């Protein structure tokens, strides 16, 4: 995935006004399919930046002050049928916390299908299904045996199929690893 410098800068500016706590981030990327996105509900306490002529939605959670699992949710509506990338990563803040691990689990959607949003299913080779190169993390999963661990510079993604005018709501459980 190609990082968009503008996105990073805008996120950094947005988050600089808030506490320097880790945050989770989800991007919805419709650039390859020429799908533009209309933002619906914003993540509570978080921040959303629209880029690439509205083909790239960058949603950042509220800063994670504790290690409790939190719900991260937002919605969008695509302009046409096709495939977008759902990218899970860490948010970006200024200062020393620029690179921190965030765990995701129980990623679900209405209005689109997500494969193995709980990171529990393996193929015959033992590799988790659905996601690009997931870094599985044990012991603290929200549900089941595993969650996934991501960072700003170590995202994972899944391609999801969307329909024109069909609003998609993404909901995920997120937490930071260290207090
Ligand atoms: Ca799980």
Boltz pocket constraint, residues with backbone or C-beta under 6 A from the ligand:
constraints:
  - pocket:
      binder: B
      contacts: [[A, 105], [A, 106], [A, 117], [A, 118], [A, 119], [A, 120], [A, 141], [A, 142], [A, 143], [A, 144], [A, 145], [A, 146], [A, 147]]
      max_distance: 6.0
